[in-house]
């Protein structure tokens, strides 16, 4: 969904943004995240040991799954005619289900809240990271972005 003004974004509060394309979570991505964060716990990087672990295979780090909200967010919402747009942060973050290696995930978006902050507009978008065939999502995060549109 594309917004070109503060008024358009404010009017969209409560709107469902739909879903993104699927992304497969490969071991190579998990390994690169482990290297970047120095988190080499065996449930993420040791396929042989993980087979006998609680999930039956390696799983993505929760924070890797969270970081992929940044991949999905611009596929769900775009602001044009901007002076500036910034990521303000996140509210509630939850990891209801593990994301097993080889699974596919996608983002589902919903605009929860939009408010004026001085000359800008701030939106809270819930990104639910769904696991294909899963009953529960891998991550649910309320992202906060602030936009200053060109008048």
N, C-alpha and C positions, 0 to 999 in steps of 0.2 A: 504494500500500500504506500502511495507516495503523497506527501503533504508539502504544500508550497507556502503555507502561511500558518501563523499561530492560531488563527480562527479555525482553520480546517482541522488542525490537530486537536484543539479543545473540543470541537464538535464530534470527534471520533471517540471520546471517552466511552469505555465499555464495549468497544468494537472488537470482534474476533478478527484476527489477522491471518487466519488460515495456517497452512503448514509449509515447510521447506521441502527440498529434495532430501532423499535418504543419503546418509554417509556411512560407509562401512568402517568399523573400528578394527584396524589391523594391529598386529603385535608391534610392527615397526613404529607406529605412532605412539603406542604405549611406552615402548623402550626409549624413544626420543624424549618423551615427557619425563620419564624416570631420570634420564641423564640431565635434563635441564633443571630438575628440582632436587636431585640427589636422593630421590625416594625410590630405592630399588627393592622394596619389600617383595618377597617371593610370590605373593598372590598376584602381583602385577607382571613380573618378569621371568619367573621360573616355570615354564610350561610343564615340565615333568612333575615337579612338586605340586603345582596347582591342580593337576589332574585329581589328586587325592585330597585336595583342600575343600573348603566349604562350598565353593561355587563350581567345582568340577573342571575348571579351566582358569586361565588368567583373566583378570578383570581390569578394566580401565580404572585409573585413579579417579576418585570423586572429583578432585579439582581439575583433572583433564576434562571430564564431562562438563563441569561448570564452565571451563574456559571455552568450550565449543559453543556456548551461548553467543559468544562474540562472532563466531562464524555464521550462526543462524539469524541473529538480530537484523543485520542489514538485508537479509533475504525476506524478512517479514515487514519491515518498516523502513522508509527512506524519507528524508527531509531534503527538499530542494530549496533553492533561493535562500541559502544560509549565509550569514556573516560568520557564524561559528556554531559548532555542535560539540559537546563534550560528554563523556561518560562520567557521571557523578558517583556511581557506585551501585550497590545492591542492597536490597532488603531481603528478608527471609530467603534462605537457601536450604534446600532439603535434597537428600539422596535416597529416595524410596526403594530403589532396586539397583543391584549391581549391573554394570554394562560388561557383558562377557566379550572376550576377544572374538572377532568374526561377526558380531551382531551388527545390525544396521540401526542407526538412530536418526531422528529428525527433530526439528524444532516446531512447536506450535505456539502461536502468539496471541496475546489478548492485551488490549490497552486498559489497564486498571484505573489509572488516574492521570489527569492532566491539569496543571495549575500554572498560573502566571507567577513568575518570580522577577520582579522589576521589569526590565525590557526583554526578558526571555520567557520561554515556556518550558516547563519540566514535565516529562512524561514518565510514568511507571508502567513498564511492559512486562507482563509475566511470560517467561519463556519456559515451556514445559518440554523437556527433552524426552521424547517417546522412544521406546525400544520396540522395534518391529516384532509383533507377536507377543509382546509382554503385557501383563495385566497392570503393572505399575511403571511409571516413568523412571528414568535414570537420574533425573535432576529436575527440580522446579526452582526457578530463581526469578525474583522480581527485580528487574534491571531499571536503573534510573538514568535518564539522559536529559540534558538541558540544551535547548536550541534557541539561538537568536536569529530570527529571520530578517532578510532584507525588506525594508518597508516598501 
